[in-house]
């Protein structure tokens, strides 16, 4: 059984206030308690992810987390390299191809953005 330490209680409290995608470093910045290091935060987030209490994604070679959102989609322009987040409201096109239940997903789309198409 895992211990419920002061650090873990503080991390649980701060995690409840994370409404958007965040990194371990973002969570560390929200913590005002000096006895919590980045390694503790990574262990905490790994445990939460393994329990499916948060979702874990990768973007630009960085691990990104979400406590509330269940999808992570990006469009990246191959010309200017700008990346933007977009939402997919209906995933029936994915569900019909998956045998099982979907917890969360990540989609990376590459192409030419509107600005670069106008040039």
C-alpha angles and dihedrals in degrees: 000000000000120000120244100226130180088253092053092048090052092048091049090052094049092045090060088061095051102102099165137040113299143175129227087256091055090054091048090055090055092054115088093185112104095204093071116086132187092260090058090050092050090050091048093049092046091053091048091048093049089053090049090240091126132021124240125209139166124232126169090350092304129113112241127188137203128193095187112021122077100199137050117196129170136182114205122191111227091208106045095020093226115150128205134183120237134180131231111205099184121044098176089119088062097039093057090058097046123080101210138024125308119228098178139329144205126213126187116193122188127195143104119310124228093257094052091046089058093054 
